[in-house]
């Protein structure tokens, strides 16, 4: 689970960097496809990482279910 989350975060980071590089090279108008990709995949990858973190926290009894629910709700609300 941790490796999957690390892979998702790295994919989002690399896509963001590729998008920024293309914006610098071609302008925002020329990088519309990359911008669209990051708008779709960024929140999806983030939600998967948060979901895995919640599962691990509950499994390890790190904090109560209410604590995890509040953290998850706040995080997912922030990325939407």
N, CA, C and O atoms as a Maestro MAE file, in Angstrom:
{
 s_m_m2io_version
 :::
 2.0.0
}

f_m_ct {
 s_m_title
 :::
 protein
 m_atom[320] {
  # First column is atom index #
  i_m_mmod_type
  r_m_x_coord
  r_m_y_coord
  r_m_z_coord
  i_m_residue_number
  s_m_chain_name
  s_m_pdb_residue_name
  s_m_pdb_atom_name
  i_m_atomic_number
  :::
  1 25 0.813 -1.193 0.000 1 A "UNK " " N  " 7
  2 3 0.000 0.000 0.000 1 A "UNK " " CA " 6
  3 2 0.859 1.262 0.000 1 A "UNK " " C  " 6
  4 15 0.552 2.232 -0.693 1 A "UNK " " O  " 8
  5 25 1.917 1.242 0.767 2 A "UNK " " N  " 7
  6 3 2.776 2.423 0.842 2 A "UNK " " CA " 6
  7 2 3.481 2.646 -0.493 2 A "UNK " " C  " 6
  8 15 3.618 3.782 -0.946 2 A "UNK " " O  " 8
  9 25 3.927 1.560 -1.118 3 A "UNK " " N  " 7
  10 3 4.585 1.698 -2.426 3 A "UNK " " CA " 6
  11 2 3.603 2.209 -3.480 3 A "UNK " " C  " 6
  12 15 3.975 3.016 -4.332 3 A "UNK " " O  " 8
  13 25 2.362 1.747 -3.427 4 A "UNK " " N  " 7
  14 3 1.349 2.236 -4.364 4 A "UNK " " CA " 6
  15 2 1.110 3.732 -4.167 4 A "UNK " " C  " 6
  16 15 0.995 4.481 -5.137 4 A "UNK " " O  " 8
  17 25 1.038 4.156 -2.931 5 A "UNK " " N  " 7
  18 3 0.824 5.579 -2.643 5 A "UNK " " CA " 6
  19 2 2.020 6.408 -3.098 5 A "UNK " " C  " 6
  20 15 1.855 7.489 -3.661 5 A "UNK " " O  " 8
  21 25 3.213 5.902 -2.854 6 A "UNK " " N  " 7
  22 3 4.408 6.614 -3.301 6 A "UNK " " CA " 6
  23 2 4.436 6.721 -4.827 6 A "UNK " " C  " 6
  24 15 4.826 7.755 -5.371 6 A "UNK " " O  " 8
  25 25 4.025 5.665 -5.509 7 A "UNK " " N  " 7
  26 3 3.964 5.690 -6.973 7 A "UNK " " CA " 6
  27 2 2.941 6.710 -7.467 7 A "UNK " " C  " 6
  28 15 3.198 7.439 -8.424 7 A "UNK " " O  " 8
  29 25 1.786 6.758 -6.812 8 A "UNK " " N  " 7
  30 3 0.757 7.726 -7.210 8 A "UNK " " CA " 6
  31 2 1.238 9.159 -6.998 8 A "UNK " " C  " 6
  32 15 1.022 10.024 -7.847 8 A "UNK " " O  " 8
  33 25 1.886 9.404 -5.869 9 A "UNK " " N  " 7
  34 3 2.397 10.754 -5.606 9 A "UNK " " CA " 6
  35 2 3.480 11.147 -6.607 9 A "UNK " " C  " 6
  36 15 3.521 12.286 -7.073 9 A "UNK " " O  " 8
  37 25 4.353 10.201 -6.932 10 A "UNK " " N  " 7
  38 3 5.410 10.484 -7.900 10 A "UNK " " CA " 6
  39 2 4.828 10.733 -9.292 10 A "UNK " " C  " 6
  40 15 5.303 11.606 -10.017 10 A "UNK " " O  " 8
  41 25 3.807 9.971 -9.663 11 A "UNK " " N  " 7
  42 3 3.162 10.177 -10.961 11 A "UNK " " CA " 6
  43 2 2.524 11.562 -11.036 11 A "UNK " " C  " 6
  44 15 2.640 12.250 -12.049 11 A "UNK " " O  " 8
  45 25 1.858 11.961 -9.972 12 A "UNK " " N  " 7
  46 3 1.237 13.293 -9.955 12 A "UNK " " CA " 6
  47 2 2.301 14.385 -10.012 12 A "UNK " " C  " 6
  48 15 2.124 15.394 -10.695 12 A "UNK " " O  " 8
  49 25 3.397 14.184 -9.299 13 A "UNK " " N  " 7
  50 3 4.480 15.168 -9.294 13 A "UNK " " CA " 6
  51 2 5.100 15.305 -10.681 13 A "UNK " " C  " 6
  52 15 5.316 16.416 -11.166 13 A "UNK " " O  " 8
  53 25 5.383 14.170 -11.316 14 A "UNK " " N  " 7
  54 3 6.005 14.207 -12.639 14 A "UNK " " CA " 6
  55 2 5.072 14.792 -13.692 14 A "UNK " " C  " 6
  56 15 5.517 15.519 -14.580 14 A "UNK " " O  " 8
  57 25 3.787 14.481 -13.600 15 A "UNK " " N  " 7
  58 3 2.830 15.052 -14.539 15 A "UNK " " CA " 6
  59 2 2.725 16.559 -14.344 15 A "UNK " " C  " 6
  60 15 2.605 17.307 -15.314 15 A "UNK " " O  " 8
  61 25 2.770 17.000 -13.101 16 A "UNK " " N  " 7
  62 3 2.734 18.433 -12.817 16 A "UNK " " CA " 6
  63 2 3.971 19.132 -13.380 16 A "UNK " " C  " 6
  64 15 3.867 20.201 -13.981 16 A "UNK " " O  " 8
  65 25 5.137 18.526 -13.185 17 A "UNK " " N  " 7
  66 3 6.367 19.113 -13.719 17 A "UNK " " CA " 6
  67 2 6.362 19.142 -15.249 17 A "UNK " " C  " 6
  68 15 6.802 20.122 -15.850 17 A "UNK " " O  " 8
  69 25 5.870 18.079 -15.878 18 A "UNK " " N  " 7
  70 3 5.792 18.049 -17.335 18 A "UNK " " CA " 6
  71 2 4.831 19.117 -17.847 18 A "UNK " " C  " 6
  72 15 5.079 19.753 -18.871 18 A "UNK " " O  " 8
  73 25 3.748 19.301 -17.130 19 A "UNK " " N  " 7
  74 3 2.769 20.330 -17.499 19 A "UNK " " CA " 6
  75 2 3.384 21.720 -17.374 19 A "UNK " " C  " 6
  76 15 3.223 22.555 -18.264 19 A "UNK " " O  " 8
  77 25 4.086 21.965 -16.276 20 A "UNK " " N  " 7
  78 3 4.718 23.274 -16.073 20 A "UNK " " CA " 6
  79 2 5.777 23.544 -17.141 20 A "UNK " " C  " 6
  80 15 5.895 24.668 -17.627 20 A "UNK " " O  " 8
  81 25 6.539 22.525 -17.503 21 A "UNK " " N  " 7
  82 3 7.565 22.692 -18.538 21 A "UNK " " CA " 6
  83 2 6.926 23.018 -19.887 21 A "UNK " " C  " 6
  84 15 7.428 23.856 -20.635 21 A "UNK " " O  " 8
  85 25 5.820 22.350 -20.186 22 A "UNK " " N  " 7
  86 3 5.151 22.605 -21.459 22 A "UNK " " CA " 6
  87 2 4.499 23.991 -21.476 22 A "UNK " " C  " 6
  88 15 4.457 24.644 -22.519 22 A "UNK " " O  " 8
  89 25 3.997 24.435 -20.336 23 A "UNK " " N  " 7
  90 3 3.451 25.796 -20.252 23 A "UNK " " CA " 6
  91 2 4.559 26.814 -20.512 23 A "UNK " " C  " 6
  92 15 4.354 27.798 -21.223 23 A "UNK " " O  " 8
  93 25 5.739 26.570 -19.928 24 A "UNK " " N  " 7
  94 3 6.869 27.473 -20.153 24 A "UNK " " CA " 6
  95 2 7.278 27.500 -21.626 24 A "UNK " " C  " 6
  96 15 7.609 28.556 -22.165 24 A "UNK " " O  " 8
  97 25 7.254 26.336 -22.270 25 A "UNK " " N  " 7
  98 3 7.677 26.238 -23.656 25 A "UNK " " CA " 6
  99 2 6.643 26.745 -24.649 25 A "UNK " " C  " 6
  100 15 6.973 27.478 -25.581 25 A "UNK " " O  " 8
  101 25 5.382 26.348 -24.443 26 A "UNK " " N  " 7
  102 3 4.357 26.594 -25.457 26 A "UNK " " CA " 6
  103 2 3.278 27.586 -25.041 26 A "UNK " " C  " 6
  104 15 2.421 27.919 -25.860 26 A "UNK " " O  " 8
  105 25 3.285 28.051 -23.850 27 A "UNK " " N  " 7
  106 3 2.236 28.880 -23.258 27 A "UNK " " CA " 6
  107 2 1.085 27.985 -22.790 27 A "UNK " " C  " 6
  108 15 1.016 26.804 -23.131 27 A "UNK " " O  " 8
  109 25 0.199 28.568 -22.015 28 A "UNK " " N  " 7
  110 3 -0.918 27.802 -21.456 28 A "UNK " " CA " 6
  111 2 -1.827 27.274 -22.561 28 A "UNK " " C  " 6
  112 15 -2.379 26.180 -22.448 28 A "UNK " " O  " 8
  113 25 -1.978 28.051 -23.622 29 A "UNK " " N  " 7
  114 3 -2.840 27.620 -24.721 29 A "UNK " " CA " 6
  115 2 -2.279 26.365 -25.398 29 A "UNK " " C  " 6
  116 15 -3.036 25.478 -25.792 29 A "UNK " " O  " 8
  117 25 -0.964 26.296 -25.529 30 A "UNK " " N  " 7
  118 3 -0.345 25.145 -26.169 30 A "UNK " " CA " 6
  119 2 -0.273 23.918 -25.287 30 A "UNK " " C  " 6
  120 15 -0.078 22.806 -25.780 30 A "UNK " " O  " 8
  121 25 -0.429 24.108 -23.996 31 A "UNK " " N  " 7
  122 3 -0.331 22.993 -23.046 31 A "UNK " " CA " 6
  123 2 -1.694 22.567 -22.522 31 A "UNK " " C  " 6
  124 15 -1.786 21.966 -21.452 31 A "UNK " " O  " 8
  125 25 -2.739 22.868 -23.257 32 A "UNK " " N  " 7
  126 3 -4.092 22.583 -22.777 32 A "UNK " " CA " 6
  127 2 -4.316 21.103 -22.487 32 A "UNK " " C  " 6
  128 15 -5.027 20.760 -21.543 32 A "UNK " " O  " 8
  129 25 -3.715 20.218 -23.292 33 A "UNK " " N  " 7
  130 3 -3.914 18.786 -23.056 33 A "UNK " " CA " 6
  131 2 -3.277 18.340 -21.743 33 A "UNK " " C  " 6
  132 15 -3.866 17.553 -21.001 33 A "UNK " " O  " 8
  133 25 -2.079 18.839 -21.457 34 A "UNK " " N  " 7
  134 3 -1.415 18.488 -20.193 34 A "UNK " " CA " 6
  135 2 -2.157 19.083 -18.993 34 A "UNK " " C  " 6
  136 15 -2.275 18.444 -17.948 34 A "UNK " " O  " 8
  137 25 -2.648 20.297 -19.153 35 A "UNK " " N  " 7
  138 3 -3.407 20.934 -18.078 35 A "UNK " " CA " 6
  139 2 -4.661 20.124 -17.782 35 A "UNK " " C  " 6
  140 15 -5.009 19.919 -16.619 35 A "UNK " " O  " 8
  141 25 -5.336 19.666 -18.822 36 A "UNK " " N  " 7
  142 3 -6.535 18.848 -18.634 36 A "UNK " " CA " 6
  143 2 -6.200 17.534 -17.936 36 A "UNK " " C  " 6
  144 15 -6.940 17.076 -17.065 36 A "UNK " " O  " 8
  145 25 -5.071 16.930 -18.330 37 A "UNK " " N  " 7
  146 3 -4.676 15.663 -17.699 37 A "UNK " " CA " 6
  147 2 -4.419 15.838 -16.210 37 A "UNK " " C  " 6
  148 15 -4.856 15.013 -15.408 37 A "UNK " " O  " 8
  149 25 -3.718 16.899 -15.828 38 A "UNK " " N  " 7
  150 3 -3.402 17.080 -14.417 38 A "UNK " " CA " 6
  151 2 -4.647 17.443 -13.616 38 A "UNK " " C  " 6
  152 15 -4.750 17.094 -12.439 38 A "UNK " " O  " 8
  153 25 -5.591 18.138 -14.241 39 A "UNK " " N  " 7
  154 3 -6.839 18.458 -13.550 39 A "UNK " " CA " 6
  155 2 -7.656 17.210 -13.255 39 A "UNK " " C  " 6
  156 15 -8.372 17.150 -12.255 39 A "UNK " " O  " 8
  157 25 -7.547 16.217 -14.125 40 A "UNK " " N  " 7
  158 3 -8.297 14.972 -13.929 40 A "UNK " " CA " 6
  159 2 -7.550 14.016 -13.016 40 A "UNK " " C  " 6
  160 15 -8.124 13.484 -12.065 40 A "UNK " " O  " 8
  161 25 -6.267 13.793 -13.301 41 A "UNK " " N  " 7
  162 3 -5.531 12.765 -12.566 41 A "UNK " " CA " 6
  163 2 -5.049 13.211 -11.195 41 A "UNK " " C  " 6
  164 15 -4.933 12.387 -10.288 41 A "UNK " " O  " 8
  165 25 -4.767 14.496 -11.025 42 A "UNK " " N  " 7
  166 3 -4.277 14.968 -9.722 42 A "UNK " " CA " 6
  167 2 -5.229 14.659 -8.572 42 A "UNK " " C  " 6
  168 15 -4.824 14.014 -7.605 42 A "UNK " " O  " 8
  169 25 -6.470 15.096 -8.650 43 A "UNK " " N  " 7
  170 3 -7.411 14.773 -7.575 43 A "UNK " " CA " 6
  171 2 -7.678 13.274 -7.427 43 A "UNK " " C  " 6
  172 15 -7.865 12.783 -6.314 43 A "UNK " " O  " 8
  173 25 -7.695 12.549 -8.546 44 A "UNK " " N  " 7
  174 3 -7.933 11.108 -8.476 44 A "UNK " " CA " 6
  175 2 -6.794 10.403 -7.736 44 A "UNK " " C  " 6
  176 15 -7.033 9.565 -6.867 44 A "UNK " " O  " 8
  177 25 -5.562 10.749 -8.089 45 A "UNK " " N  " 7
  178 3 -4.416 10.143 -7.416 45 A "UNK " " CA " 6
  179 2 -4.368 10.533 -5.943 45 A "UNK " " C  " 6
  180 15 -4.054 9.704 -5.088 45 A "UNK " " O  " 8
  181 25 -4.674 11.778 -5.649 46 A "UNK " " N  " 7
  182 3 -4.689 12.237 -4.264 46 A "UNK " " CA " 6
  183 2 -5.748 11.505 -3.455 46 A "UNK " " C  " 6
  184 15 -5.493 11.108 -2.318 46 A "UNK " " O  " 8
  185 25 -6.914 11.324 -4.018 47 A "UNK " " N  " 7
  186 3 -7.986 10.616 -3.316 47 A "UNK " " CA " 6
  187 2 -7.590 9.169 -3.033 47 A "UNK " " C  " 6
  188 15 -7.915 8.627 -1.976 47 A "UNK " " O  " 8
  189 25 -6.883 8.541 -3.985 48 A "UNK " " N  " 7
  190 3 -6.433 7.165 -3.746 48 A "UNK " " CA " 6
  191 2 -5.415 7.101 -2.611 48 A "UNK " " C  " 6
  192 15 -5.453 6.184 -1.790 48 A "UNK " " O  " 8
  193 25 -4.509 8.070 -2.565 49 A "UNK " " N  " 7
  194 3 -3.513 8.103 -1.491 49 A "UNK " " CA " 6
  195 2 -4.197 8.316 -0.142 49 A "UNK " " C  " 6
  196 15 -3.864 7.648 0.837 49 A "UNK " " O  " 8
  197 25 -5.145 9.239 -0.090 50 A "UNK " " N  " 7
  198 3 -5.879 9.498 1.163 50 A "UNK " " CA " 6
  199 2 -6.651 8.256 1.588 50 A "UNK " " C  " 6
  200 15 -6.668 7.911 2.769 50 A "UNK " " O  " 8
  201 25 -7.285 7.586 0.640 51 A "UNK " " N  " 7
  202 3 -8.041 6.379 0.960 51 A "UNK " " CA " 6
  203 2 -7.136 5.311 1.554 51 A "UNK " " C  " 6
  204 15 -7.493 4.669 2.542 51 A "UNK " " O  " 8
  205 25 -5.972 5.120 0.958 52 A "UNK " " N  " 7
  206 3 -5.033 4.131 1.503 52 A "UNK " " CA " 6
  207 2 -4.538 4.530 2.887 52 A "UNK " " C  " 6
  208 15 -4.385 3.679 3.763 52 A "UNK " " O  " 8
  209 25 -4.288 5.819 3.085 53 A "UNK " " N  " 7
  210 3 -3.833 6.287 4.397 53 A "UNK " " CA " 6
  211 2 -4.898 6.036 5.464 53 A "UNK " " C  " 6
  212 15 -4.580 5.652 6.590 53 A "UNK " " O  " 8
  213 25 -6.146 6.251 5.106 54 A "UNK " " N  " 7
  214 3 -7.246 5.987 6.039 54 A "UNK " " CA " 6
  215 2 -7.293 4.501 6.380 54 A "UNK " " C  " 6
  216 15 -7.430 4.131 7.546 54 A "UNK " " O  " 8
  217 25 -7.179 3.654 5.366 55 A "UNK " " N  " 7
  218 3 -7.215 2.214 5.615 55 A "UNK " " CA " 6
  219 2 -6.079 1.772 6.524 55 A "UNK " " C  " 6
  220 15 -6.292 0.981 7.443 55 A "UNK " " O  " 8
  221 25 -4.883 2.271 6.279 56 A "UNK " " N  " 7
  222 3 -3.723 1.905 7.102 56 A "UNK " " CA " 6
  223 2 -3.905 2.421 8.528 56 A "UNK " " C  " 6
  224 15 -3.600 1.711 9.486 56 A "UNK " " O  " 8
  225 25 -4.399 3.650 8.676 57 A "UNK " " N  " 7
  226 3 -4.593 4.229 10.011 57 A "UNK " " CA " 6
  227 2 -5.610 3.443 10.823 57 A "UNK " " C  " 6
  228 15 -5.410 3.199 12.013 57 A "UNK " " O  " 8
  229 25 -6.693 3.050 10.182 58 A "UNK " " N  " 7
  230 3 -7.712 2.269 10.889 58 A "UNK " " CA " 6
  231 2 -7.164 0.896 11.245 58 A "UNK " " C  " 6
  232 15 -7.366 0.415 12.360 58 A "UNK " " O  " 8
  233 25 -6.472 0.265 10.305 59 A "UNK " " N  " 7
  234 3 -5.920 -1.065 10.546 59 A "UNK " " CA " 6
  235 2 -4.913 -1.042 11.691 59 A "UNK " " C  " 6
  236 15 -4.883 -1.959 12.512 59 A "UNK " " O  " 8
  237 25 -4.098 -0.007 11.748 60 A "UNK " " N  " 7
  238 3 -3.053 0.082 12.774 60 A "UNK " " CA " 6
  239 2 -3.563 0.694 14.075 60 A "UNK " " C  " 6
  240 15 -2.800 0.821 15.033 60 A "UNK " " O  " 8
  241 25 -4.838 1.075 14.127 61 A "UNK " " N  " 7
  242 3 -5.422 1.715 15.306 61 A "UNK " " CA " 6
  243 2 -4.645 2.955 15.725 61 A "UNK " " C  " 6
  244 15 -4.440 3.196 16.914 61 A "UNK " " O  " 8
  245 25 -4.213 3.740 14.742 62 A "UNK " " N  " 7
  246 3 -3.458 4.958 15.019 62 A "UNK " " CA " 6
  247 2 -4.360 6.003 15.656 62 A "UNK " " C  " 6
  248 15 -3.962 6.677 16.606 62 A "UNK " " O  " 8
  249 25 -5.554 6.137 15.143 63 A "UNK " " N  " 7
  250 3 -6.514 7.056 15.740 63 A "UNK " " CA " 6
  251 2 -7.916 6.505 15.543 63 A "UNK " " C  " 6
  252 15 -8.113 5.529 14.818 63 A "UNK " " O  " 8
  253 25 -8.865 7.119 16.175 64 A "UNK " " N  " 7
  254 3 -10.236 6.616 16.124 64 A "UNK " " CA " 6
  255 2 -10.831 6.787 14.739 64 A "UNK " " C  " 6
  256 15 -10.316 7.551 13.922 64 A "UNK " " O  " 8
  257 25 -11.898 6.087 14.484 65 A "UNK " " N  " 7
  258 3 -12.578 6.190 13.186 65 A "UNK " " CA " 6
  259 2 -13.106 7.605 12.960 65 A "UNK " " C  " 6
  260 15 -13.117 8.087 11.827 65 A "UNK " " O  " 8
  261 25 -13.543 8.270 14.025 66 A "UNK " " N  " 7
  262 3 -14.055 9.635 13.889 66 A "UNK " " CA " 6
  263 2 -12.928 10.579 13.462 66 A "UNK " " C  " 6
  264 15 -13.128 11.431 12.596 66 A "UNK " " O  " 8
  265 25 -11.764 10.430 14.057 67 A "UNK " " N  " 7
  266 3 -10.602 11.250 13.697 67 A "UNK " " CA " 6
  267 2 -10.247 11.052 12.227 67 A "UNK " " C  " 6
  268 15 -10.019 12.025 11.508 67 A "UNK " " O  " 8
  269 25 -10.198 9.807 11.778 68 A "UNK " " N  " 7
  270 3 -9.869 9.494 10.385 68 A "UNK " " CA " 6
  271 2 -10.935 10.041 9.451 68 A "UNK " " C  " 6
  272 15 -10.614 10.562 8.383 68 A "UNK " " O  " 8
  273 25 -12.195 9.930 9.837 69 A "UNK " " N  " 7
  274 3 -13.283 10.438 8.992 69 A "UNK " " CA " 6
  275 2 -13.182 11.948 8.816 69 A "UNK " " C  " 6
  276 15 -13.408 12.456 7.718 69 A "UNK " " O  " 8
  277 25 -12.851 12.664 9.869 70 A "UNK " " N  " 7
  278 3 -12.714 14.123 9.789 70 A "UNK " " CA " 6
  279 2 -11.539 14.498 8.890 70 A "UNK " " C  " 6
  280 15 -11.666 15.377 8.038 70 A "UNK " " O  " 8
  281 25 -10.412 13.844 9.075 71 A "UNK " " N  " 7
  282 3 -9.231 14.127 8.249 71 A "UNK " " CA " 6
  283 2 -9.526 13.830 6.784 71 A "UNK " " C  " 6
  284 15 -9.191 14.627 5.908 71 A "UNK " " O  " 8
  285 25 -10.142 12.702 6.519 72 A "UNK " " N  " 7
  286 3 -10.459 12.312 5.149 72 A "UNK " " CA " 6
  287 2 -11.437 13.300 4.522 72 A "UNK " " C  " 6
  288 15 -11.256 13.717 3.379 72 A "UNK " " O  " 8
  289 25 -12.451 13.665 5.256 73 A "UNK " " N  " 7
  290 3 -13.453 14.596 4.739 73 A "UNK " " CA " 6
  291 2 -12.826 15.947 4.408 73 A "UNK " " C  " 6
  292 15 -13.088 16.506 3.343 73 A "UNK " " O  " 8
  293 25 -12.010 16.470 5.304 74 A "UNK " " N  " 7
  294 3 -11.361 17.762 5.074 74 A "UNK " " CA " 6
  295 2 -10.411 17.715 3.885 74 A "UNK " " C  " 6
  296 15 -10.366 18.652 3.088 74 A "UNK " " O  " 8
  297 25 -9.659 16.641 3.761 75 A "UNK " " N  " 7
  298 3 -8.696 16.526 2.673 75 A "UNK " " CA " 6
  299 2 -9.400 16.415 1.326 75 A "UNK " " C  " 6
  300 15 -9.044 17.108 0.373 75 A "UNK " " O  " 8
  301 25 -10.403 15.540 1.252 76 A "UNK " " N  " 7
  302 3 -11.096 15.363 -0.010 76 A "UNK " " CA " 6
  303 2 -11.879 16.618 -0.396 76 A "UNK " " C  " 6
  304 15 -12.008 16.930 -1.580 76 A "UNK " " O  " 8
  305 25 -12.396 17.328 0.588 77 A "UNK " " N  " 7
  306 3 -13.097 18.575 0.298 77 A "UNK " " CA " 6
  307 2 -12.123 19.620 -0.277 77 A "UNK " " C  " 6
  308 15 -12.481 20.400 -1.159 77 A "UNK " " O  " 8
  309 25 -10.900 19.617 0.238 78 A "UNK " " N  " 7
  310 3 -9.903 20.598 -0.203 78 A "UNK " " CA " 6
  311 2 -9.437 20.347 -1.641 78 A "UNK " " C  " 6
  312 15 -9.105 21.296 -2.351 78 A "UNK " " O  " 8
  313 25 -9.408 19.093 -2.076 79 A "UNK " " N  " 7
  314 3 -8.898 18.826 -3.427 79 A "UNK " " CA " 6
  315 2 -9.971 18.876 -4.494 79 A "UNK " " C  " 6
  316 15 -9.663 18.807 -5.684 79 A "UNK " " O  " 8
  317 25 -11.204 18.994 -4.096 80 A "UNK " " N  " 7
  318 3 -12.281 19.068 -5.107 80 A "UNK " " CA " 6
  319 2 -12.573 20.447 -5.499 80 A "UNK " " C  " 6
  320 15 -13.447 20.680 -6.334 80 A "UNK " " O  " 8
  :::
 }
 m_bond[319] {
  # First column is bond index #
  i_m_from
  i_m_to
  i_m_order
  :::
  1 1 2 1
  2 2 3 1
  3 3 4 2
  4 3 5 1
  5 5 6 1
  6 6 7 1
  7 7 8 2
  8 7 9 1
  9 9 10 1
  10 10 11 1
  11 11 12 2
  12 11 13 1
  13 13 14 1
  14 14 15 1
  15 15 16 2
  16 15 17 1
  17 17 18 1
  18 18 19 1
  19 19 20 2
  20 19 21 1
  21 21 22 1
  22 22 23 1
  23 23 24 2
  24 23 25 1
  25 25 26 1
  26 26 27 1
  27 27 28 2
  28 27 29 1
  29 29 30 1
  30 30 31 1
  31 31 32 2
  32 31 33 1
  33 33 34 1
  34 34 35 1
  35 35 36 2
  36 35 37 1
  37 37 38 1
  38 38 39 1
  39 39 40 2
  40 39 41 1
  41 41 42 1
  42 42 43 1
  43 43 44 2
  44 43 45 1
  45 45 46 1
  46 46 47 1
  47 47 48 2
  48 47 49 1
  49 49 50 1
  50 50 51 1
  51 51 52 2
  52 51 53 1
  53 53 54 1
  54 54 55 1
  55 55 56 2
  56 55 57 1
  57 57 58 1
  58 58 59 1
  59 59 60 2
  60 59 61 1
  61 61 62 1
  62 62 63 1
  63 63 64 2
  64 63 65 1
  65 65 66 1
  66 66 67 1
  67 67 68 2
  68 67 69 1
  69 69 70 1
  70 70 71 1
  71 71 72 2
  72 71 73 1
  73 73 74 1
  74 74 75 1
  75 75 76 2
  76 75 77 1
  77 77 78 1
  78 78 79 1
  79 79 80 2
  80 79 81 1
  81 81 82 1
  82 82 83 1
  83 83 84 2
  84 83 85 1
  85 85 86 1
  86 86 87 1
  87 87 88 2
  88 87 89 1
  89 89 90 1
  90 90 91 1
  91 91 92 2
  92 91 93 1
  93 93 94 1
  94 94 95 1
  95 95 96 2
  96 95 97 1
  97 97 98 1
  98 98 99 1
  99 99 100 2
  100 99 101 1
  101 101 102 1
  102 102 103 1
  103 103 104 2
  104 103 105 1
  105 105 106 1
  106 106 107 1
  107 107 108 2
  108 107 109 1
  109 109 110 1
  110 110 111 1
  111 111 112 2
  112 111 113 1
  113 113 114 1
  114 114 115 1
  115 115 116 2
  116 115 117 1
  117 117 118 1
  118 118 119 1
  119 119 120 2
  120 119 121 1
  121 121 122 1
  122 122 123 1
  123 123 124 2
  124 123 125 1
  125 125 126 1
  126 126 127 1
  127 127 128 2
  128 127 129 1
  129 129 130 1
  130 130 131 1
  131 131 132 2
  132 131 133 1
  133 133 134 1
  134 134 135 1
  135 135 136 2
  136 135 137 1
  137 137 138 1
  138 138 139 1
  139 139 140 2
  140 139 141 1
  141 141 142 1
  142 142 143 1
  143 143 144 2
  144 143 145 1
  145 145 146 1
  146 146 147 1
  147 147 148 2
  148 147 149 1
  149 149 150 1
  150 150 151 1
  151 151 152 2
  152 151 153 1
  153 153 154 1
  154 154 155 1
  155 155 156 2
  156 155 157 1
  157 157 158 1
  158 158 159 1
  159 159 160 2
  160 159 161 1
  161 161 162 1
  162 162 163 1
  163 163 164 2
  164 163 165 1
  165 165 166 1
  166 166 167 1
  167 167 168 2
  168 167 169 1
  169 169 170 1
  170 170 171 1
  171 171 172 2
  172 171 173 1
  173 173 174 1
  174 174 175 1
  175 175 176 2
  176 175 177 1
  177 177 178 1
  178 178 179 1
  179 179 180 2
  180 179 181 1
  181 181 182 1
  182 182 183 1
  183 183 184 2
  184 183 185 1
  185 185 186 1
  186 186 187 1
  187 187 188 2
  188 187 189 1
  189 189 190 1
  190 190 191 1
  191 191 192 2
  192 191 193 1
  193 193 194 1
  194 194 195 1
  195 195 196 2
  196 195 197 1
  197 197 198 1
  198 198 199 1
  199 199 200 2
  200 199 201 1
  201 201 202 1
  202 202 203 1
  203 203 204 2
  204 203 205 1
  205 205 206 1
  206 206 207 1
  207 207 208 2
  208 207 209 1
  209 209 210 1
  210 210 211 1
  211 211 212 2
  212 211 213 1
  213 213 214 1
  214 214 215 1
  215 215 216 2
  216 215 217 1
  217 217 218 1
  218 218 219 1
  219 219 220 2
  220 219 221 1
  221 221 222 1
  222 222 223 1
  223 223 224 2
  224 223 225 1
  225 225 226 1
  226 226 227 1
  227 227 228 2
  228 227 229 1
  229 229 230 1
  230 230 231 1
  231 231 232 2
  232 231 233 1
  233 233 234 1
  234 234 235 1
  235 235 236 2
  236 235 237 1
  237 237 238 1
  238 238 239 1
  239 239 240 2
  240 239 241 1
  241 241 242 1
  242 242 243 1
  243 243 244 2
  244 243 245 1
  245 245 246 1
  246 246 247 1
  247 247 248 2
  248 247 249 1
  249 249 250 1
  250 250 251 1
  251 251 252 2
  252 251 253 1
  253 253 254 1
  254 254 255 1
  255 255 256 2
  256 255 257 1
  257 257 258 1
  258 258 259 1
  259 259 260 2
  260 259 261 1
  261 261 262 1
  262 262 263 1
  263 263 264 2
  264 263 265 1
  265 265 266 1
  266 266 267 1
  267 267 268 2
  268 267 269 1
  269 269 270 1
  270 270 271 1
  271 271 272 2
  272 271 273 1
  273 273 274 1
  274 274 275 1
  275 275 276 2
  276 275 277 1
  277 277 278 1
  278 278 279 1
  279 279 280 2
  280 279 281 1
  281 281 282 1
  282 282 283 1
  283 283 284 2
  284 283 285 1
  285 285 286 1
  286 286 287 1
  287 287 288 2
  288 287 289 1
  289 289 290 1
  290 290 291 1
  291 291 292 2
  292 291 293 1
  293 293 294 1
  294 294 295 1
  295 295 296 2
  296 295 297 1
  297 297 298 1
  298 298 299 1
  299 299 300 2
  300 299 301 1
  301 301 302 1
  302 302 303 1
  303 303 304 2
  304 303 305 1
  305 305 306 1
  306 306 307 1
  307 307 308 2
  308 307 309 1
  309 309 310 1
  310 310 311 1
  311 311 312 2
  312 311 313 1
  313 313 314 1
  314 314 315 1
  315 315 316 2
  316 315 317 1
  317 317 318 1
  318 318 319 1
  319 319 320 2
  :::
 }
}
